[in-house]
Amino acid sequence: MQQSQQVQLAPQRVQVQPVKGLEQWQVLVDLDTLGALPADAELQWSVEPMGFVEEGVCNTPLQCPRRGVLHTPSSTILIHNPKLWNPHGYGDPNLYKLTVSAVHNGTVLDSFERTIGFRKIRRSPQEIWSINDQRIQLKGTNYIANQWLSDMTSADFRRDIQLMLDANINTVRVHAHVTAPEFYRLCDEMGLMVWQDFPLQWGYQDTPEFHQQAVSQVGDMIRQFGQYTSIIQWTLHNEPPWDADWMKWKYKDYNPQQNKVLDNKLHRAALALEKTRPISMISSTKEHPWLGWYSGHWLDYAKPTKTATIAEFGAQALPDKATLRKILGHEAELPTTDAAWDEWAFHNFQRKETLEIAKVPQGKTLDEFIDNTQQYQARLNQLAAESYRRQAYRPVGALFQFMLVEDWASMNWGMVDFWRKPKPGYYALQRAYQPILPSLAWSKVDYAAGETITFGAWALNDSTANYPNARYDIKLLRDKQTLDTQTWAFNLTADMHQYLRDYTAPMLDAGEYLLETTIHDAQGKLLSSNEYRFTVQPQQ
């Protein structure tokens, strides 16, 4: 069949939503026809599996293969028992190809294709998430691929998504911008959930012209990107002035009501278009604790939180010396003058936060300073991620480290430098985000000689698998010498986040210590391991 240009199909929106449980779904197709569509032409549709075969899933022969005719340009297609799209680690990310063609006397006048998936999203009033009726804690990171998005290729996006999946990240927050369609297509294909921000951050003019443009563009975003199955959430404004009272310390003309009317307009506009995903009007300042960086102490992450969604946590860390040389364009040295510090500040290094709030030791050499910043980021990532995971659903439904990569040649919050070399913080988060994790509850890393040292042993299981008669092991080491061990059996059940018992270390001399924890199944197979390092200080 040959195509003709006498008519064009212009899809405005394709939306998939559940109708009855996980068995019956409808695909809403809203399209414009440009040109003269003959009166006896048909809008024929088909829905075909991509990369897998459907067998015995349709209720009647007429539904296999799945095809039919749209009676109007805005129509609903009913689909029974499709294979579901699942996030990575919870099943296959099954996708289908939707094709709609204008056909007249056997000739295709025009057609379009969309990749669609069937998945049910719910966020409870307590901000607890479920995907396909499976409760799930979102373990995420924030992401800006590159300040120059046109430089990003499909291979670049695939590499970054794989970095996320390898770190056991199941959700990415596309932070305060909209990225290339290829990224979302790959997230669909690879099973990575996406928390999508509208590109508003901090304050904007409250003028009719700006409001009109923003409302128009939020509609464009939902219509253009709403087809992507991996997108599970829209967030419309990051830290608007009316929710960011920290701005009163920074801006003399701070208006605590700025952009509140705008954000309500955006929210109403988004709700009118989006029927299948949660929408957050803002990403709130209270969801961005930044302990140990902009306020407080990094060990405060060990304390309970009252916030269900943690949208940002993290710390800066320097890259290695080779990367610093590439960033600066010359051999890097430990700054000793204001001019040298200013050069680092240009590349976004935050001197005050690093030295005065985080109190990262500078050391005597650049190598020491690099290591100190990297270890600080790694320890903070581990503590925050494990603490929030132990509070799964009580109240934490989602947590997002900030950020995955450096998006330019900078000394920033990325766990991975601009050239995609991971820092130790990446591996710390990778370990803390393991689906099964023998986690230890601790609130300090330095102990006085003679102090009782006790840790809470927890078993975390984000998977859907059960492991009866699993084994929990704790091993205390110093200089690779085993000083103490404890082992006990327990039942590791699906979606389990449970305190098991306390472990108290024997009396220890001054020195550096390592606690290793492991979980094995009943057959002795290693399911997961973890570690925690601490110091016993000599007596004063």
N, C-alpha and C positions, 0 to 999 in steps of 0.2 A: 504494500500500500504506500502511496506517496502523499506527502503533506502539501497542503496548499496554504498560501498566505492570505486568502480572502477573509479569514477569521483568526483571531488569536485568543487563547485562554489566558487570563491573568489572575492567578490564584491570590486571593486576599488573606485567607486564613485557612489552616487545616488544624483541627483540634480533636484529640482523642480523649474520651472520658468514659469511665465505667458506668454501666446502667444497672446491672444486677450482679452483685458480688464481684468475682473475678472471671465470670463465665460469659457475661453479655456486655458488649461495648458498642459505643457509637462513634463514628468518625464524622465530624462536622466539616463539610467542604463548602467554602464560600468563595466564589470566583466571579470575575467579570468577564464578559465576552466582548471583545473589541472587533468591530466589523460586522458584517451581515451573516448571521448564522441561519442557514436555510430552515424553514419551518419544519421539515421532516427529518432534520439532522438529529442524531442522538449524542448525548454525553455519556459515553461508556466508561465504566470504571473497573479496575481490577486491583486486588490486594494479594500480593504474592510474597511468600517467605524469602528471605535473603540469607543464603548460606546454610539452610537446613530444610528438611522435608517435613511437611505436615502429613500425618497419617491418622485417620480415624478420629479427627477432632471436630468435624462438621456434623450438624444434626440431620441435614437432608442432602441428597445428591446435588440439589441446585446450588448449595453453598460451596461445593468442591469442584472445580476451583472457585475461589471467591471472586465473583464478577457480577456486574449488573449495569443498570442504566440510572443515571441521575435524572429526575423528572424536572428539576429546576436548577439554575446555577448555584443556588444556596440550598443544599440538601444534606440529609443525614444517611449514612451507610451503617447498617447494623451488622456487627461481626460477633459470631459465637465462638467461644472456646479457643481464642488464639493462644499461641505460646507467648508467655509474658517476657517483658524486658526486666532483667534483674541487675542490681548493682554488682560490681566485681566482688567475688567472695560469697555471693548469695544465689548463684545460678548464672545462667547464660544471658547475655544482653541481646535477646532475640529481637530482630528488626524485620519489618516488612516494607515492600515497595508498593506505594499507592500510585497508580497511573490513571489519569482521566484524559480521555480523548474525545474530540468532536469529530464524529464520523458521519459522512453523507454518501449514500450509495456505494458503500465499501471503501471510500476514500477517507483517510485521516486528514482532516483539515488542519488540526493542531492538537498538541497534547502536552501534558506536563507530568512530572514525576515528583513525588516526595517520599522520603524515608520516614516511616512512622514506627512507633513502638507502643505496646500496651502495658502500662504500669499504673498502679493506683497509689497516690500520695495522700498522706494525711498528717497534719500537725495538730495535736490536741491543744485545748486551751492552756494546758500546762507546758506547751512547747516541746512535747515528746513526739517523735517522728515514727511513722510506720510506712513501709514500702511493700505493696502487695500484701497488706495485713500482717506483715512481719515487723515487730518493733525493732528499731535500729537506732543506735547512737551515731550521729554524724561526727566522724573524725576527720578534720579538715585542715586546710592551709589556705592562705590568701595568695593570690597570683596576679601578677602583671608580667606578661611574657617579655616585653621589650618596650622601651620608650618609642621605638620606631617599628610599629607593628607590621609595616610593609616588608620588613626584613625577615619576618618569620615565614618559614616554609612549612609544608605539611610534615616533612621529616622532623623539623624543629619542634613542632607541637607534639608529635608522637613521642619524641624523646622526653619532653617535659611531662607528659601524661604518664609515661612509663616510670619516670622518677617518682611520681606521686604514688602510683600503684605499688611500686617496690617498697615504698615507705609505709605501706598499709593505710594510706589515705584513701577514704572512700568518697569524699566530697571536696570540691574546690570552690572557694569563693572568688569569682572573677571580680576583683576589687575596683570599684568606682569607675569602671569603664566597660564598654562592650568590645569584645575582641573579634577576630576573623571567623566567618562561618565555618571554616575548616576545623577550627578547634572544637566546636560543638559537635560537628559530624564525627570527629574522632572520639569524643567523649561518649556519644551514642554507641559507637562501635566497640569501645573498650570497657564500657560499663562504669564510667566515672560520673558520679552525680555532680551537678553544677548548681551552686547558689549564685544567682546572677544579680549584680548591682546595676541600677540605673546610674549613669555617670554624673552624679551630683555629690560633691564632698564639701562640707563646711558652708560658707555663706555666699549668697547671690543676691542680686538686685531684686527688690520686690516691686517690679513694674509690670503693667499689663502685658507689655510686649514679651518680657521674659517668661511670665507665667504661661502665656499662650504657646510660645515655642516649646517650653518644657512639657506641657500637657500633650501637645501634638507629637512630640518625640517619644514620650513614654508609650503612646499608642503604637507608634511605628516599631518600637522595640518588641512589644508583645506580639504584634502581627508578624513581624519578620522572623523572630527567633522562637516564637511559641511552638513551632513544629518540632523542635529538638526535644527528644524524649528525655535526655539526660538533665535538662534544666528542671529543677524541682522547686525553685523558690525565686521570687522577685523581691529585691530590696530597693527602695526608691530614693533614699538619701542617706548618706553616711555622715553622722555627727552634725546635723543642722544646728545653727546657732541657738535655736529655741530649746535644744536639748543639750547644749554644750556650755555649761556655766564656766568652764575653764577659760573661755574666751574673754571673760571680764577682766582677767589678769593680763591679757595680751593686747586687747583692743580698747582704746579709750571710748570709742563710740559704740561699744557693744550694745545690741538691742536684743533683749531676751525673748522677744516675740518674732524676730526676723525669720522669714521663710515658713512660718507655721501655716499660714493660709495657703501658700504654694503647695506644701506637702499634703494638705488635706485635699486640694484639687487633684494632685497627682494620684492619690490613693483612690479617690472616687473614679477617676478615669480608668485606672488599671482594673478596678473591681468590675467595671462595666464590660471589660473585654475578656478577662481571665476567669474561667470557671473550674479549672482543674488543678491549680497550684496555689499554695499559700502565698500571700503578699504581705511583706512587712513595710510599713510606711517609712520607717527609719532603721538604721543600725545605730543603736543607742550608745551613748558614752558609757553607761553602766555596764554594757556588754564588752567593754574594752578595758580590762583591769590594769594592764601594763605595770604589774607589780614588779618592783626591782628595776624599773627603768625610768618611768616618769614619776612614780611615787612608791612609797612603801619599801618593802624588802622582798627579795625573791623567795625567801622561805615562807612568806605569807601565803603562797600558793598551797601550802599544806593545810590551811585553815578551811573550814566549810564555806561554801558560797551559797547565796540565796538566788543567784542568777541562773536561769535555765539555759540561756544561749550565751556562750563565750565566743564572740566574733573575732577577737584579736587578743593574742598574748605573744610575748616574745622578747628578744633582746638583740642588739647588734653584735656582730663578731667580725673581726678582721679576716680577710682571706690570707692565704700563705704568701711568702715573700715574692715568689715568682709572679703571682697575680697582682700583688701590689706594684711591682715593677711595670707591669703592663698598664695598670690604672694611671700611675703617676708619670710614666714616660721616662723614668730614670730609676736608678738604684734606690730602694726605699731605706730610710733611716728612722730611728726613733726621734720624733720631733723634740727639739729643744728650744725653739724660738716661736714667737707668735706667728711669724710668717709661715713657718713650717706647719703649725697647727691649722692656719687658715687654708693652706693647700689641702689638708685632709678634710677640713670642713666643707670645701667646695665639692668634694666627693661624698658629702653627706655624713661624714663621721661626726658623732655627737660626743664631744669631749666632756661636757658637763655631766651628761647622763652616765657616761661610762665611768668617769673618775669620782664624781661627787655623789651620785645617787646609787648606782650599782656598786660603786667602790671597788671596781676591778683593779687589782694591783698592776701598776705600770711595769714593774720589774726594772732590771738594769739594761736589758738589751731588747731589740725589736723582736727577736725570736720569743723571748719570755712574754712580751706584751701580746703578741699574736696568740700564743698558747693560752694565756690567761683569759683573753676575750672569748676565744673559742670554747674553752672549758666552761666559762660562765654561761654562754648561750646553751651549751649542751645540758648542763645540770638544770638550768631553768626549764628548758623544754621537757626534760624527763619528769621533773617534779610536777609541773603544771599539768602535763598530759595525764600522768598517772593519777594525780589527785582528782582531776575532773572525771576521769573514767571510773574511779571508785565511787563517785557520786552519780553514776549513771541513773537517770530517771528520778533521782532524789537530790537535786532537781535537774541535773544537767542533761539536756537533750542533744546539744551540739557544741563542739569546741573547734576553734580554728587558730592554728599557729600563724604568726605573721613574720616573714612571708617565705614562700618556697625559694625563689631565685632573686638575684639582683637583676633589675630590669635595665640597668646601664652600668657602665664601668665605675662602680661605686663601692664604698665601704659601709654596708647598710645592714638591714635586718635579714637578708637572705640566708637560708641554710645552705644554699648552693650559690657559688659565685657566678658572675656574668657569663663566664665561659663554661659553666655547668660542671665545675668541680665541687663535689660536696665538702662541707665543713663537718667537724664532729657533731654539730647540732643536728644534722640530717640523720645520722646513724642513731643518735639518742632518741629522736622522735620515732624513727623506724622501729626501734625496740619497744618504746612505750606504747606504740599503736598496734602491736601484734594482736591479732584476733583473740588468741588465748595468751594470757599473761599472768605469771606468778608475781604479783605486785607487792611491794613492801611499803607500808605507811610510815614515813619518817618526816621529821620537822626540823632537823638540824644535821650538820655534817661534821661538827667539831664537838667533842665531849671532853669533860675534865677527867683527869685521872681519878679512878675510884667511883665515878658516876655510873649508876645503873643504866644500861643501854638496852632498850626494848623497842621492838618493831612489831607492827601489826601485819600478819601475813594474810593476803587476799588472793582469791582466785577470780580472774576476769575471763569471761568467755562470750565474745560477741557473735560466735558462729552458731549455726543451727544444729551442731552435732553434740551428742551426749557421750560422755566417757565415764562409765561406771568403774569403780575401783581404780581411779587414777591415783598417782603417787606424787606427793609434794615433798620436795627436798630443799633444805637450806644448808649451805656450807659456808663456814667462816674461815677466811684465809688471811695469812700475812706472809708476804714474800713467797707466794705459791705453796706455803706450808699450811695444811689443813689443821685448824685448831679445834673445830667443833662441827658436828653435823646433827641435823634432826630430819626425820622422815615420818610421814604418816599417810594413810590412805583416806580418800574422800571421793565422793561422786561429783564429777564435773558435769553440770547440766547445761543445756543450751540457754543462751541469753542470761548467763549467771554473772552477778557482780557481788561477791559475798566475802565478808570477813570470816576467816577460819579460826585463827588463834594468834596469840602473841608469841614472839620469839625473844627471849632474853639472852644476851651474850654473856659468856663467863667474864670474870674480872680480867681486864686487859691492861697490859703495859702501854706506855706511850708509843705511838707509831701509826702507820697507815694500814688500813684494813679493807678487805673486800668481802662483801656478802654475795654469794651466788645463789639464785633460786631457780629451780626447774620444776616442770610438770611433765610426767611421763604417763602414758596410757597403761592399761592393765597388762599389756604385752611387753612393756618396757620401752616402747618407742617414745623418743623425746618429742613432746608437743611444743614446748616453749621454754626459753630461759631468760633470765634477767639478772641485773647486777646493781649493786649500790656500794659506793665507796665512802668511807668516813675516817676521821682522824681522832685519836685519843691524844690530847695535849699533855706534855710533861707537867708535873707539879711545879707551881710557882715557887 
